[in-house]
């Protein structure tokens, strides 16, 4: 094991970012988005932006109604497209929208991360003194680095 005297500082640069946004929490999502876009533009690296349709938030009537679920998917897609457009206008060259369905932390960790393969996951968090449930679970369970923006 290297001692402090032997340790050499090395550049740590991420190669691919994944930003998770919550369409129900614009304030913390916007701050995380700003940070993710700044990193992606500065380092000229790809940015994936994921939003998850929380099927657990739908009541039984809503979940069984194809029109309601389809409308909700369309809302999330429009929300993501706005983020993509803003990121590209800011100067991010490679932006990919990603939509998932289910429990957000599970979808991010079990579906999105394995297919998108980011080096770091960026999340917003609106709580002042503790992590929200999604941020806490992703931070605890992710194998990749996680940055939480408050």
C-alpha positions as CSV (number, residue, x, y, z in Angstrom):
1,X,0.0,0.0,0.0
2,X,1.4,3.4,-1.0
3,X,2.0,5.9,1.7
4,X,1.2,9.6,1.3
5,X,4.8,10.3,0.2
6,X,4.5,7.6,-2.6
7,X,1.0,8.5,-3.7
8,X,0.8,10.4,-7.0
9,X,-2.1,12.6,-8.0
10,X,-3.7,11.4,-11.2
11,X,-6.4,13.0,-13.3
12,X,-9.8,11.5,-12.6
13,X,-12.1,12.1,-15.6
14,X,-15.4,10.5,-16.2
15,X,-16.2,9.2,-19.7
16,X,-20.0,8.9,-19.6
17,X,-22.6,10.5,-17.3
18,X,-26.1,9.4,-16.4
19,X,-28.4,12.1,-15.0
20,X,-31.6,11.0,-13.3
21,X,-34.4,13.6,-13.3
22,X,-37.7,13.5,-11.5
23,X,-40.5,15.3,-13.3
24,X,-42.2,15.8,-9.9
25,X,-39.1,17.6,-8.5
26,X,-38.0,20.3,-10.8
27,X,-35.9,22.3,-8.5
28,X,-33.4,19.6,-7.5
29,X,-33.5,18.1,-11.0
30,X,-32.6,21.5,-12.5
31,X,-29.6,21.9,-10.3
32,X,-28.4,18.4,-11.1
33,X,-29.1,19.0,-14.8
34,X,-27.0,22.2,-14.7
35,X,-24.1,20.3,-13.0
36,X,-24.3,17.3,-15.4
37,X,-24.4,19.6,-18.5
38,X,-21.4,21.6,-17.2
39,X,-19.4,18.3,-16.8
40,X,-20.5,16.9,-20.1
41,X,-19.7,20.1,-22.0
42,X,-16.4,20.7,-20.3
43,X,-15.1,17.2,-20.8
44,X,-16.9,16.6,-24.1
45,X,-18.5,13.4,-22.9
46,X,-21.9,11.7,-23.5
47,X,-24.8,12.5,-21.2
48,X,-27.7,10.2,-20.7
49,X,-30.8,11.7,-19.0
50,X,-33.2,9.2,-17.5
51,X,-36.7,9.8,-16.1
52,X,-38.8,6.9,-14.6
53,X,-42.5,6.6,-14.8
54,X,-43.3,5.5,-11.3
55,X,-46.0,2.9,-11.8
56,X,-46.4,2.6,-8.0
57,X,-47.7,6.2,-8.0
58,X,-50.7,5.2,-10.2
59,X,-53.9,4.0,-8.6
60,X,-55.4,0.7,-9.9
61,X,-57.8,2.5,-12.2
62,X,-55.0,4.6,-13.8
63,X,-52.7,1.6,-14.2
64,X,-55.4,-0.4,-16.0
65,X,-56.2,2.5,-18.3
66,X,-54.0,2.4,-21.4
67,X,-54.9,6.0,-22.2
68,X,-53.7,7.3,-18.8
69,X,-50.5,5.4,-18.9
70,X,-49.9,6.4,-22.5
71,X,-50.5,10.1,-21.6
72,X,-48.1,9.8,-18.7
73,X,-45.4,8.3,-20.9
74,X,-45.9,11.1,-23.4
75,X,-45.6,13.7,-20.7
76,X,-42.3,12.2,-19.5
77,X,-41.0,12.0,-23.1
78,X,-41.8,15.6,-23.6
79,X,-40.2,16.5,-20.3
80,X,-37.0,14.6,-21.3
81,X,-37.0,16.1,-24.8
82,X,-37.0,19.6,-23.2
83,X,-33.9,18.6,-21.2
84,X,-32.2,17.2,-24.3
85,X,-32.9,20.4,-26.3
86,X,-31.6,22.6,-23.4
87,X,-28.4,20.4,-23.0
88,X,-27.7,20.6,-26.8
89,X,-28.3,24.4,-26.8
90,X,-25.8,24.7,-23.9
91,X,-23.2,22.8,-25.9
92,X,-23.5,19.2,-24.9
93,X,-22.8,17.3,-28.1
94,X,-24.0,13.8,-27.2
95,X,-27.3,13.6,-25.2
96,X,-29.5,10.5,-24.9
97,X,-33.0,10.6,-23.4
98,X,-33.9,7.4,-21.5
99,X,-37.4,6.5,-20.2
100,X,-38.0,3.7,-17.7
101,X,-41.0,2.4,-15.8
102,X,-41.2,1.0,-12.3
103,X,-39.5,1.9,-9.1
104,X,-36.9,4.6,-9.9
105,X,-33.9,3.3,-8.0
106,X,-34.5,-0.3,-9.3
107,X,-34.9,0.8,-12.9
108,X,-31.8,3.1,-12.8
109,X,-29.6,0.4,-11.2
110,X,-30.9,-2.8,-12.8
111,X,-32.0,-1.6,-16.3
112,X,-30.5,1.7,-17.3
113,X,-27.0,1.5,-15.8
114,X,-26.2,-1.9,-17.3
115,X,-27.3,-0.8,-20.8
116,X,-26.0,2.8,-20.8
117,X,-22.8,2.0,-18.8
118,X,-22.0,5.4,-17.2
119,X,-19.0,6.1,-15.0
120,X,-21.0,8.3,-12.7
121,X,-24.7,8.8,-11.8
122,X,-25.8,12.3,-11.0
123,X,-29.0,12.8,-9.0
124,X,-30.8,15.8,-7.5
125,X,-32.0,15.8,-3.9
126,X,-34.4,18.3,-2.4
127,X,-34.0,17.3,1.2
128,X,-31.7,19.5,3.3
129,X,-30.5,17.1,6.0
130,X,-31.0,13.6,4.5
131,X,-31.2,11.9,1.2
132,X,-34.6,11.1,-0.4
133,X,-35.4,7.4,-0.9
134,X,-34.2,7.2,-4.5
135,X,-31.0,9.1,-3.9
136,X,-30.3,7.1,-0.8
137,X,-30.9,3.7,-2.5
138,X,-28.9,4.6,-5.7
139,X,-26.0,6.0,-3.6
140,X,-26.0,2.8,-1.4
141,X,-26.4,0.2,-4.1
142,X,-24.6,1.6,-7.2
143,X,-21.3,0.1,-8.2
144,X,-20.4,3.3,-10.0
145,X,-19.7,6.7,-8.5
146,X,-22.7,8.8,-7.5
147,X,-22.9,12.5,-7.2
148,X,-25.9,14.0,-5.3
149,X,-26.6,17.7,-6.0
150,X,-28.7,19.5,-3.4
